[in-house]
Amino acid sequence: MRAITPLLVLVAVLATGCGPDCYSSCEKIFGDSSGECDIQIPGKVGESGRQDMISQCVSHCERAMRRNGDVGDYTPNERASGDDDISLENEKQAALWMDCVAETSCDNLNSNYCAPVKNYP
């Protein structure tokens, strides 16, 4: 049984992958640690507001990750005029969004690149 435990740990580590995930993407947007953007949302103040936005963001992303579909006309690398009507509909859109967030500066994230950033339907 002891030989199985290290094997299970290795499998778990490999299964997580090296790329961004929903949580790391949302943490980059709303987190306030070094390397994170600390994007502020009106009405969401302090640590509880930050955690609420991270939670909503992760929920929105994970919901999309559970759906199959195509990219369609979703283009996260272009600046959105307003991201209140942009939604991640499926796993392909969510994957593009996570990559965009990982590769985009905080200034650009705050300027509506990689939408949705500030609103989660």
N, C-alpha and C positions, 0 to 999 in steps of 0.2 A: 504493500500500500504506500510505503514511503516513496517509491520510484514514481508512482502516479502523480503525487502532489506536485513535484517540480514540473512534470510534463503539463499538467493542467495550468500552472502559472504561465509557462511559456506559451501555450495556446492562447490564453487570455490576453497576454501582452501582444502577440502577433495579430490577434483579431481586432485590436483597437486601431491599428494602422498608425501611420505617421502624419496623415493630413489633418486638416481642420475638421472639427465636428460641430454639432449644433451648439454645445455649451461653450467651446473655446471661441467660436465666432461671436456669440452673444456677449461673452465676457470681454472680448476685445472692444466691442462697441460701447458697452455700458460700465465696464469695470473701471476702477480708479487706481489700479496698481501701475507700476512702471510698464510701458509698452501698451497700455490700454488707453482708450480714447475718452472715457468719462463723458460721453455725450449726455447732455441734460435734456429732459423732457418736461415741459410745463406741467405742473401739478404732481410730478413725481420727484420729491425732494428727499435728501438725506439717504442714509443707508437702506431704509425700508423701501423708498422709491426706486433706488438702484436695483435692489433685489427683485422687486416686482417687475421691472422692465426686463431684467435678465430672464426671469421665469416666463413671462409672456413670450419673449423672443424664442426661447428654447422650445416652448410648447408649439408655437407656430411652425418652427423648423422641423421638429420631430413629427408633427402631423403631416407635413408635406413629404417627409422621408418614408412614410408608410403607404404612399400612393404611387402607383406606376403612372407614367405619362411621358410626353415629349417636352422639349424645351419650348416649343411654340415661338411666340414673339417676345419672350422674356429676354432682356438684354441688361444684365446687371452692371456691365462696364461702361454704360452711358449714364450721364447725369439725368435723373428723373426731374420733371417739373414739380412734382409733389408725390410723395410715396404713399399717400393715404388710400389710393385705389390700387396699389400694386400688392400682390399677394403671391406667396410661394405655393404653387398648386401641386407639385409632385417632387419625387426624389431627384430628377434631373435638374430641375430649377433650383432646388435646395443645394445640390452639389455645386452648381455654378455660383450661387450666392455665397456659400462658405469659402470657395476659392477666391472670389472677389474681395470679400471682407479681409481675408488673410493677406492679400497682396496690395491693399489700398491704404493710403495714409489716413490718419484721423481727420485731417482737414477735409479731405475728399469725402470721407464717410459722413461727416457733418454737413456736407454740401449736396446731399442726396445721390451720391454714387452708391452702388450696391443696394439699391432699394429692394425690399423695405428695410429701413433702418429705424425710423421713428414711430411708425404705426403698425400695429399688428391686428388685422381683422379677426 
